[in-house]
């Protein structure tokens, strides 16, 4: 049986909201890291608060940064 793959990476990217430089350390583990699909993580910007969706390679190379999509609908105000 193969051992579970574990990674600790430092990712450096420009925020998709304010373009400030952001550095974050992520820890990943699991069998999915061996798949061909790129791992992804959501990272809030400490400057503007925008949520960035990062896709990256297991060597730490950031492949894409885009605004994260919120799937929860926002509540509508009451008319009362």
C-alpha positions, 0 to 999 in steps of 0.5 A, a space after each residue: 500500500 502506498 503512503 499518503 502524499 503530504 505537501 507543505 508549500 509556500 505560494 506567492 501570488 498577486 491578489 485578484 482584487 487589489 493586486 497586492 502580493 500575498 504569500 501563504 503556506 498551505 499543507 495538503 495531504 491525500 491520494 488526490 495529490 497524485 492525480 493529474 488535476 491541479 490542487 486548489 485552495 481559497 485564500 482571503 487577501 489580508 489587504 482587501 479581503 477578496 477571496 482568491 481561488 488558487 490552482 497550483 502544482 505540487 512543486 509550488 508553482 501557482 498556475 491560476 489566480 481568480 476570484 472565488 465563486 460564492 455558491 451560497 445565495 445572498 439573503 434578500 432584505 425583508 419588505 416588512 
